[in-house]
Amino acid sequence: MINYFHLLSQPENAHLDLDALTESYTALASEHHPDKGGDELKFNEINTAYQTLKSPSQRLKHLMELAEINYDKRGTVSNHLMNTFMSTGETLQKADTFIKKKQAATSALAKALLEPQTIDIQESISQQIDNIEQQQQQTLANTTSPDHYEISSRDLAFLEKWQAQLKQRYASLF
């Protein structure tokens, strides 16, 4: 197994300096890019390593794999995230309903009349994304030892999924 931390010259840790990670990735990707005569396999490994380490949930899973810690790859939302789960679901449902309404509007006037509601939905989605980012930071801060990796990685995976869904809906509003 390739150690992505070593490949990108990063410490084997749940907490990484994302600017340093990006800097290391950029230098290595530039050096090994196939268009510059680099090896395509090495370039692909570097890309996979970067994608894995920049995702907190994937980073923790990689740490568990390196330490040969068995973990359940499936799981449920932790109880402390249930409120976030419910509010994210509500926000997504409201956004989906509104997006259908907005797509059905055919005249310029009908579309213009929906703009205040568009702004309200955008603000709601932004607030939910901010909430999720705070939950991610809190989860990472509480991940202080390998004993916490399994639950934290699962929680972070759910948070990352919800965040991606919200960002997709936000983009659909334009």
The 8 nearest C-alpha neighbors of each residue, nearest first, counted from 0:
[[1, 2, 65, 64, 3, 61, 67, 66],
 [2, 0, 3, 6, 5, 44, 48, 4],
 [1, 3, 4, 5, 6, 0, 65, 61],
 [2, 4, 6, 48, 5, 1, 7, 52],
 [3, 5, 9, 7, 2, 6, 11, 8],
 [6, 4, 8, 7, 3, 2, 9, 10],
 [5, 7, 3, 4, 8, 2, 45, 48],
 [6, 8, 5, 4, 9, 23, 3, 24],
 [9, 7, 5, 6, 4, 10, 23, 20],
 [8, 10, 4, 7, 5, 11, 20, 15],
 [11, 9, 12, 4, 8, 5, 15, 14],
 [12, 10, 4, 9, 13, 62, 5, 15],
 [11, 13, 14, 10, 15, 62, 9, 59],
 [12, 14, 59, 15, 58, 11, 142, 55],
 [15, 13, 12, 16, 139, 55, 140, 142],
 [16, 14, 17, 13, 12, 20, 10, 9],
 [15, 17, 19, 18, 20, 14, 21, 9],
 [18, 16, 20, 19, 15, 21, 53, 22],
 [17, 19, 21, 20, 16, 22, 23, 15],
 [20, 18, 22, 16, 17, 21, 23, 15],
 [19, 21, 17, 23, 18, 22, 24, 16],
 [22, 20, 24, 18, 19, 23, 25, 17],
 [21, 23, 19, 25, 24, 20, 18, 26],
 [24, 22, 20, 26, 21, 25, 7, 19],
 [23, 25, 21, 27, 22, 26, 28, 20],
 [24, 26, 28, 22, 23, 27, 21, 29],
 [27, 25, 29, 23, 24, 28, 30, 22],
 [26, 28, 30, 24, 29, 25, 31, 23],
 [29, 27, 25, 31, 30, 32, 26, 24],
 [28, 30, 26, 32, 27, 31, 25, 35],
 [29, 31, 27, 28, 32, 26, 37, 35],
 [32, 30, 37, 28, 42, 29, 38, 27],
 [31, 33, 37, 29, 35, 34, 28, 42],
 [34, 32, 37, 36, 35, 39, 38, 31],
 [35, 33, 32, 36, 37, 31, 39, 29],
 [36, 34, 33, 32, 37, 31, 30, 29],
 [37, 35, 33, 34, 32, 38, 31, 30],
 [38, 36, 31, 33, 32, 35, 39, 30],
 [37, 39, 41, 40, 33, 31, 42, 36],
 [38, 40, 42, 33, 41, 43, 37, 32],
 [41, 39, 43, 42, 38, 44, 45, 37],
 [42, 40, 44, 38, 43, 39, 45, 31],
 [41, 43, 39, 45, 40, 31, 44, 32],
 [42, 44, 46, 40, 45, 41, 39, 47],
 [45, 43, 41, 47, 46, 42, 48, 40],
 [44, 46, 48, 42, 43, 47, 49, 41],
 [47, 45, 43, 49, 48, 44, 50, 42],
 [48, 46, 44, 50, 49, 45, 51, 43],
 [47, 49, 3, 45, 51, 46, 50, 44],
 [48, 50, 46, 52, 51, 47, 53, 45],
 [51, 49, 47, 53, 48, 52, 46, 54],
 [52, 50, 48, 57, 49, 54, 53, 58],
 [51, 53, 58, 49, 54, 50, 48, 57],
 [52, 54, 50, 51, 49, 55, 17, 58],
 [55, 53, 57, 52, 56, 51, 58, 50],
 [54, 56, 58, 57, 53, 59, 155, 52],
 [57, 55, 152, 155, 156, 59, 58, 54],
 [58, 56, 60, 51, 54, 59, 55, 61],
 [57, 59, 52, 55, 61, 56, 60, 51],
 [60, 58, 62, 56, 61, 57, 152, 148],
 [61, 59, 57, 63, 62, 58, 64, 56],
 [60, 62, 64, 58, 59, 63, 57, 65],
 [61, 63, 59, 65, 60, 64, 66, 58],
 [64, 62, 68, 60, 66, 61, 65, 67],
 [63, 65, 67, 61, 66, 62, 68, 60],
 [64, 66, 62, 67, 63, 61, 2, 68],
 [65, 67, 63, 64, 68, 62, 61, 145],
 [68, 66, 64, 65, 63, 69, 62, 70],
 [69, 67, 63, 66, 64, 70, 65, 62],
 [70, 68, 67, 71, 63, 64, 149, 66],
 [69, 71, 72, 149, 68, 63, 60, 73],
 [70, 72, 73, 74, 69, 149, 153, 150],
 [73, 71, 70, 74, 153, 149, 60, 69],
 [74, 72, 71, 75, 153, 70, 76, 149],
 [73, 75, 72, 71, 76, 153, 150, 77],
 [74, 76, 77, 73, 153, 154, 78, 157],
 [75, 77, 78, 80, 154, 81, 74, 157],
 [78, 76, 80, 79, 75, 154, 81, 150],
 [77, 79, 81, 80, 76, 82, 75, 84],
 [78, 80, 77, 81, 82, 76, 83, 84],
 [81, 79, 83, 78, 77, 82, 84, 76],
 [80, 82, 84, 78, 83, 79, 85, 77],
 [83, 81, 85, 84, 80, 86, 79, 78],
 [82, 84, 86, 80, 81, 85, 87, 131],
 [83, 85, 81, 87, 82, 86, 80, 88],
 [86, 84, 88, 82, 87, 83, 81, 89],
 [85, 87, 89, 83, 88, 84, 82, 90],
 [88, 86, 90, 84, 89, 85, 83, 91],
 [89, 87, 85, 91, 86, 90, 92, 84],
 [90, 88, 86, 92, 87, 91, 93, 85],
 [89, 91, 87, 93, 92, 88, 94, 86],
 [92, 90, 94, 88, 89, 93, 95, 87],
 [91, 93, 89, 95, 94, 90, 88, 96],
 [94, 92, 90, 96, 91, 95, 97, 89],
 [93, 95, 91, 97, 92, 96, 98, 90],
 [96, 94, 98, 92, 97, 93, 91, 99],
 [97, 95, 93, 99, 94, 98, 92, 100],
 [96, 98, 100, 94, 99, 95, 101, 93],
 [99, 97, 101, 95, 100, 96, 94, 102],
 [100, 98, 102, 96, 97, 101, 103, 95],
 [101, 99, 97, 103, 98, 102, 96, 104],
 [100, 102, 98, 104, 103, 99, 97, 110],
 [101, 103, 99, 104, 100, 98, 105, 97],
 [104, 102, 100, 101, 105, 99, 98, 110],
 [105, 103, 101, 102, 109, 110, 106, 100],
 [104, 106, 103, 107, 109, 110, 102, 108],
 [107, 105, 109, 108, 104, 110, 111, 103],
 [106, 108, 110, 109, 111, 105, 104, 112],
 [107, 109, 111, 106, 110, 112, 105, 104],
 [110, 108, 112, 106, 111, 107, 104, 113],
 [109, 111, 107, 113, 108, 112, 104, 106],
 [112, 110, 108, 113, 114, 109, 107, 115],
 [111, 113, 109, 110, 114, 108, 115, 116],
 [112, 114, 110, 111, 116, 115, 117, 109],
 [113, 115, 117, 116, 111, 112, 118, 110],
 [116, 114, 118, 117, 113, 119, 112, 111],
 [115, 117, 119, 118, 114, 113, 120, 97],
 [118, 116, 114, 120, 115, 119, 121, 113],
 [117, 119, 121, 115, 116, 120, 122, 114],
 [118, 120, 116, 122, 117, 121, 123, 115],
 [119, 121, 123, 117, 122, 118, 124, 116],
 [122, 120, 118, 124, 123, 119, 125, 169],
 [123, 121, 125, 119, 120, 124, 126, 118],
 [122, 124, 120, 126, 121, 125, 119, 127],
 [123, 125, 127, 121, 122, 126, 120, 128],
 [126, 124, 122, 128, 127, 123, 121, 129],
 [125, 127, 129, 123, 128, 124, 122, 130],
 [126, 128, 130, 124, 129, 125, 131, 123],
 [129, 127, 125, 131, 130, 126, 162, 124],
 [130, 128, 126, 132, 127, 131, 125, 133],
 [131, 129, 127, 133, 128, 132, 126, 134],
 [130, 132, 134, 128, 133, 129, 135, 158],
 [131, 133, 135, 129, 134, 130, 128, 136],
 [132, 134, 136, 130, 131, 135, 137, 129],
 [135, 133, 131, 137, 132, 136, 138, 130],
 [136, 134, 132, 138, 133, 137, 131, 139],
 [135, 137, 133, 139, 134, 138, 140, 132],
 [136, 138, 140, 134, 135, 139, 133, 141],
 [139, 137, 135, 141, 140, 136, 134, 151],
 [140, 138, 142, 136, 141, 137, 135, 14],
 [139, 141, 137, 138, 142, 136, 143, 14],
 [142, 140, 138, 139, 143, 137, 147, 151],
 [143, 141, 139, 140, 147, 144, 138, 148],
 [142, 144, 141, 147, 140, 145, 13, 139],
 [143, 145, 146, 147, 142, 148, 13, 141],
 [146, 144, 148, 147, 143, 63, 142, 149],
 [145, 147, 144, 148, 149, 143, 142, 150],
 [148, 146, 145, 142, 144, 149, 150, 151],
 [149, 147, 145, 151, 152, 150, 146, 59],
 [150, 148, 152, 151, 147, 70, 153, 146],
 [151, 149, 153, 152, 148, 147, 154, 77],
 [150, 152, 154, 148, 153, 149, 155, 147],
 [153, 151, 56, 155, 149, 154, 150, 59],
 [152, 154, 156, 150, 151, 155, 149, 157],
 [155, 153, 151, 157, 156, 152, 150, 158],
 [154, 156, 158, 56, 152, 157, 153, 151],
 [155, 157, 153, 159, 56, 154, 158, 152],
 [158, 156, 160, 154, 155, 159, 161, 153],
 [157, 159, 155, 161, 160, 156, 162, 131],
 [160, 158, 162, 156, 157, 161, 155, 163],
 [161, 159, 157, 163, 162, 158, 156, 164],
 [162, 160, 164, 158, 163, 159, 165, 157],
 [161, 163, 159, 165, 160, 164, 128, 158],
 [164, 162, 166, 160, 165, 161, 167, 159],
 [165, 163, 161, 167, 162, 166, 160, 168],
 [164, 166, 162, 168, 167, 163, 169, 161],
 [167, 165, 169, 163, 168, 164, 162, 170],
 [166, 168, 164, 170, 165, 169, 163, 171],
 [169, 167, 171, 165, 170, 166, 164, 172],
 [168, 170, 166, 171, 167, 172, 165, 121],
 [169, 171, 167, 168, 172, 173, 166, 165],
 [172, 170, 168, 169, 173, 167, 98, 166],
 [171, 173, 170, 169, 98, 168, 117, 121],
 [172, 171, 170, 169, 117, 168, 98, 121]]
